[in-house]
C-alpha cells in the first residue's frame, strides 16, 4: 500500500468519526526517508483544505499561522516563507501558496501528519477509542515513509502511539523505541505547541532544537 491508498481508508473513517461536511486532512512533506516525522493529534475546520470545495493538497495546518512559528524557530521553515505566512489571511491561502509552503517543508526533509485524520468543526477533545482507530493506519504510513526519527505532540498522542502512559513533562529529550514491521524507530514526546498548549511552545521549540542537534546533525546520544 502507498500513501494514496491510505487516503481511501482515512476517508472512510472521516465519514464515521468526523464532521460530515468536511474532508479528511492527510499529511505533507518529504515522503521518502525524512529526517523527522511530526505527529500531531487531529485537524479541525480551521484548516481551509478540509472544505469539500478545496481541490488542492489536503495537508495539515493550511490557512493557519501559529504552528508555522514553531517550524520557523527550529529552522525548518525559512524566515522568508514564514513572513509570507504571517502576511496571509486565511482566505488568501490558495493552491499555489499551499504548495509553496510544503515545498519548503519537503526541502527541509520533514513530514507532517496527524494521528487521527478525521476533521472536526472545532478543537473538541477526542476519545482514546477514536484515536486508536487510526493507529494501524499511522503505523502503515510510517512504514511507507521510513523517517529517521518521530516526534509526537502531547500526552495523549504519545501515549497511544507508544502504548503506555506518557507524561511529556517527565520525558523531555527522552526517546522511546517503537517497532513497526521489524524496524525500530526513536520516538520523542514533545509538548503540544498550539491551541490550549500555546503556552508550552517555547518548551517545544527548545526540545525540538535539542533533538535536531543530537539526532539529525550526527551527534550520538
PEVENUR-V461160 format. One record per backbone hydrogen bond with DSSP energy under -1.0 kcal/mol. CO is the residue of the C=O (numbers start at 1). NH is the residue of the N-H. If there is no record, write none. Layout:
BEGIN
<<CO & NH> <CO & NH>>
END
This chain:
BEGIN
<<2 & 6> <3 & 7> <6 & 10> <7 & 11> <8 & 12> <9 & 13> <10 & 14> <11 & 15> <12 & 16> <13 & 17> <14 & 18> <19 & 22> <28 & 112> <34 & 148> <35 & 149> <36 & 111> <37 & 151> <38 & 113> <39 & 153> <40 & 115> <41 & 116> <43 & 120> <44 & 47> <47 & 50> <48 & 51> <50 & 23> <51 & 54> <58 & 26> <61 & 64> <62 & 48> <65 & 68> <66 & 69> <67 & 71> <68 & 72> <69 & 73> <70 & 74> <71 & 76> <72 & 75> <78 & 82> <79 & 83> <80 & 84> <81 & 85> <82 & 86> <83 & 87> <89 & 92> <90 & 93> <94 & 98> <95 & 99> <96 & 100> <97 & 101> <98 & 102> <99 & 103> <100 & 104> <101 & 105> <102 & 106> <103 & 107> <104 & 108> <105 & 110> <106 & 109> <109 & 35> <109 & 36> <110 & 30> <111 & 38> <112 & 28> <113 & 40> <117 & 25> <119 & 19> <120 & 45> <127 & 131> <128 & 132> <130 & 133> <131 & 134> <132 & 135> <134 & 138> <135 & 139> <136 & 140> <137 & 141> <138 & 142> <139 & 143> <140 & 144> <141 & 145> <142 & 146> <145 & 33> <149 & 37> <150 & 188> <151 & 39> <152 & 190> <154 & 158> <155 & 159> <156 & 160> <157 & 161> <158 & 162> <159 & 163> <159 & 164> <167 & 170> <168 & 171> <171 & 174> <176 & 187> <178 & 185> <180 & 183> <183 & 180> <185 & 178> <186 & 150> <187 & 176> <188 & 152> <190 & 154> <194 & 197> <195 & 198> <197 & 200> <198 & 201> <200 & 204> <201 & 205> <202 & 206> <203 & 207> <204 & 208> <205 & 209> <206 & 210> <207 & 211> <208 & 212> <209 & 213> <210 & 214> <211 & 215> <212 & 217>>
END
